[in-house]
Each structure stands twice: as structure tokens, then as C-alpha cells.
């Protein structure tokens, strides 16, 4: 029996689309005897850290990825009826460089490319393809969509384009078979394209729920997403109940005619090696004007703020300020306070509403002196 790894998996972080929780996915993967699994949520990476931790705890190798939306033209174009028709693409991080590129792509998809969905484009992919392995995705992918429309030459050109961006060893034509007629029709064409341009073939199941019988729960989520009810006949609905986390035996039965597509799932998983370091802080350093020491700069800003807040009585509170500053320095939070001071200052200067403060921060005289909060901790006796 050929080994198999799921490389196209949606968790509950594919909001109102993925039904299976990360915990259940990892448990099922282990139960089925698989050694690795990927997370490829729609357009987002919200669940990546949780997935990584739970996979590691269970002895499963986590493959970090995302199913991104690719804009038909530029991600900056936002014309109704044209630019809202994006295509799917699976991206998997092969190494740390790939992970950094992936989080950058997903961030920019939201910050600059968002139009109905968070979107990237070919230009952005070209600049940030290092360390990434790409799969051509489901029927919503650019290549399958062109094949479905009868445009073989267009699909071939799209495949060449992706192969050029990621490299022929890093781009794979993806085969899926959920009992859908279109998939069965275009799979031979997808194989033909892969052979023609010299790229690998990989078999996936588009996992949206854990077990076959869970299809009805996922259906309800889709109804909530599209504001329909299960009784609506014209609603968006998966054609079959085959979008579950299948066993190696099931996948081998479906793709027995092309064993290399199963073998490649294992090879890809073996290539993907991204490890997260939770033992150190990953806080960005605050860029202090003139290259001054960040702690000296923080003390200076606090001293100025203390005088503004308390006037002639500022000296009465210097001991408390010095104590808090020493704790902040000891805990390694100097840059953190400066970062928060910077964006709160910017917000107030540009008419962005800012609250008076909440939680333990409201008891800090450093926060009050930096005008991060507006509640006097001395007046109200806050610790």
C-alpha cells in the first residue's frame, strides 16, 4: 500500500467552510497511521500555530500552508464582475524562507489585495516564491477552471506560468476525485499538462470535514456563510459527501492508476520542514530616532509625560515611575511600550478614536505618562 499525506486540508479556521476542528483532524490523522498532515485554510493562517502545536504533541509532522486566492489581473484592481472572480492556489512552506514569504503573501492579500476575498497576484507571487511549493488546487484553481471551460491551451499556458514562478521541482499539478463529473473529465488533461511541461503530479482530497457523515454539518456552515437555508434549492452546495479526511486505502483505491501522485504527497511532506521557536520573543525592535538607546528614550518620554500629567506634583510620583520602568526593562518590554506609544500617538494625532485604557495597563503610571491610557492610577489607587 502506498503511503499518503493529506496536503489540502481545511480546519475550522476556514471560517463557515471548514467543519473539522484542528484537534479532531490531528487525532484522525494519527488514528489512520499517517505521519504528516498539512493545514491549508482558505486565504488565512489563523490556525497555523494551534495546528503546529497539536501536531507536534501527537507525533505528526505539521506541513504549513494556505490556499490563497489569486486575482485574475492585478490584486489592486477592484472592478465588480471581473476582479471578484479569483482562482485558488495551494502554497506550502518548504523552509523558513518559504514560511516568511507565505505570511507576507497572506498579509498583503488582506492589506492591499482584499476585494470580496484576500487576494494575491502573479507579480506578488513572482517576488515571494522562494521556499514555497505550489499545487494547482481544486476545480477553483486557474488551470482546472480553464480545462472545465474547454480551453486546454490556456490551461497549458497557465501551468507554464506557475512552473516558471515556482520552478518545475516546486510546482505540482493537483488531482482530485470527489465523484464529481468535471473532475473525472479533466484529470486526464491535468496529467497530460504535467507530462507536457515536466512537472510532478500530486493527489489530494479537499478536506472540509472529518467523516463522510459530517457533510451535513458542513452544509449548514455554508448556508450560514451564504445566508441561505438547507431548503433553498439554488444555494451553494458541495456536489458530493466525499470531502472528508480519507484513509490511505481510500486514496489508493481512487488513484490506483497513478501511484506517483500518492507517492509525491509523502515526498512533498518530507521536503517541508518549518519549525517554530516558542522559547524566544519575536517582538520587533523600535526604531528610536537618532539611534538613541531605546530604554533611555523611553525614560525621557515618560519623564516628559509625567510633568505634563502631574505638573508640580510630578516629583511625588518619580519613585513609582522608576520602579515600573525597572520592571519593564527587566521583562524585556521596553520596545513593546514604545511601539504601543507610537501607534496610540499616531491614532490620536489623526483623529482615530482611542479608548481610555483597560485591564492591568490602566494601573500603569508609565502608560499614563506616555498617554497610552487616560486614567490616573494615583487618583484611583490602582496597583
TASUL-V862217 format. One line per field, one symbol per residue. burial: b if it has 9 or more other ideal C-beta (glycine too) atoms within 8 Angstrom, else e. A space follows every 50 residues. Layout:
BEGIN
burial: ???
END
This chain:
BEGIN
burial: eebbbbbbbbbbbbbebbbbebebbbbbbbebebebbbbbbbbbbebbee bbebbbebebbbbbbbbbbbbeeebebeeeebbbebbbbbbbbbbeebbb bbbbbbebbeeebbbebbbbbeebbeebbebbbbbbbbbebbbbbbbbee ebebbbebbbbbbebbeeebbbbbbbbbebeebeebbebbbebbeebebb bbbbbbbbbbeeebbebbbbbbbebeebeeeeeebeebeeebbbbeebee bbebbeebbebbbbbbebbeebebeeeeeeeeeeebebeeeeebbebbbe bbbbbbbebbeeebeebbebbeebbeebbeeeebbebbbbbbebbbbbee eeeeeebeeebbebbbbbbbbbbebebbeeeee
END
